[in-house]
Amino acid sequence: MATQWVRLKHDVDTTLRRGAWYKVIKLAPLEAVVDVKGKPVAVPRDAVELAAAPALRWSVVPSPKNAPRYPSSWGPQYAVCPNCRDRAALVGRPASLRCTRCNQLFDVAWEAA
């Protein structure tokens, strides 16, 4: 099987971060098992978007509901780095962002928001 990648399509009770891409270890009809920091994690297959390669653009993600650690100053959405999965506030509508964790510059995938 060729390497495949997934990211969450909607909120699911899982350790995966919304907007981040994860490498598929095993794909079954009802679930996808993905690598999360070297450990296998199963997620419902209907909850993920499948791709042949992870997008190298910041994902725009709606803010979580009732998340105590989510900074309220970030507003209704935030961005997820395609390289290191770090999160960033979206101020205005930038065409690209530089990640403060990995220092990589990527375009922002506004059309997929």
SVG drawing of the C-alpha trace seen along z (x, -y; Angstrom):
<svg xmlns="http://www.w3.org/2000/svg" viewBox="-19 -42 32 45">
<polyline fill="none" stroke="black" stroke-width="0.4" points="0.0,0.0 1.3,-3.4 1.7,-5.9 -1.6,-7.7 -2.4,-10.6 -5.5,-11.7 -6.8,-14.7 -10.0,-15.1 -13.0,-16.5 -14.9,-17.4 -14.7,-17.3 -14.2,-13.8 -13.2,-12.6 -9.6,-11.7 -6.1,-12.7 -5.7,-14.0 -5.5,-17.7 -8.0,-19.2 -6.2,-20.4 -3.1,-18.3 -2.1,-15.5 -1.3,-12.0 0.4,-9.1 -1.9,-6.1 -0.6,-2.8 -3.7,-0.7 -6.9,-1.5 -10.0,0.6 -13.6,0.1 -14.7,-1.4 -11.5,-2.9 -8.1,-4.4 -5.2,-3.7 -2.7,-6.5 0.7,-7.3 0.6,-9.9 4.0,-10.5 5.0,-6.9 1.9,-5.3 -1.1,-3.9 -4.4,-5.6 -7.7,-4.4 -10.2,-7.0 -13.5,-6.4 -12.9,-6.4 -16.0,-8.6 -14.4,-11.3 -11.2,-11.7 -10.2,-13.1 -7.9,-10.8 -5.0,-12.1 -2.0,-10.7 0.2,-13.4 -0.3,-16.0 -1.0,-19.5 1.9,-21.8 -0.3,-24.7 -1.7,-26.0 -5.1,-24.4 -7.8,-26.8 -9.8,-25.2 -12.9,-26.4 -12.3,-27.2 -13.2,-24.3 -16.3,-24.5 -15.9,-24.4 -12.1,-24.0 -10.6,-25.5 -7.1,-25.9 -8.1,-27.6 -7.2,-31.3 -10.4,-33.2 -8.4,-36.1 -7.9,-33.8 -11.5,-34.3 -13.6,-31.9 -10.7,-30.1 -7.0,-29.3 -4.3,-27.8 -2.4,-24.5 1.1,-24.2 1.5,-21.5 5.1,-20.7 5.0,-20.5 1.3,-20.7 1.7,-23.8 -1.3,-26.1 -1.3,-29.8 -3.8,-32.7 -5.1,-34.1 -5.0,-37.9 -6.7,-39.3 -6.6,-37.1 -2.8,-36.5 -1.8,-34.7 1.0,-33.0 2.4,-32.5 5.7,-31.6 5.5,-29.0 7.0,-30.2 7.9,-26.6 9.6,-25.2 10.3,-28.6 8.9,-27.3 6.8,-29.6 3.7,-28.2 0.6,-29.5 -2.7,-29.5 -5.4,-27.2 -8.3,-29.7 -10.3,-28.1 -10.5,-24.8 -11.8,-26.6"/>
</svg>
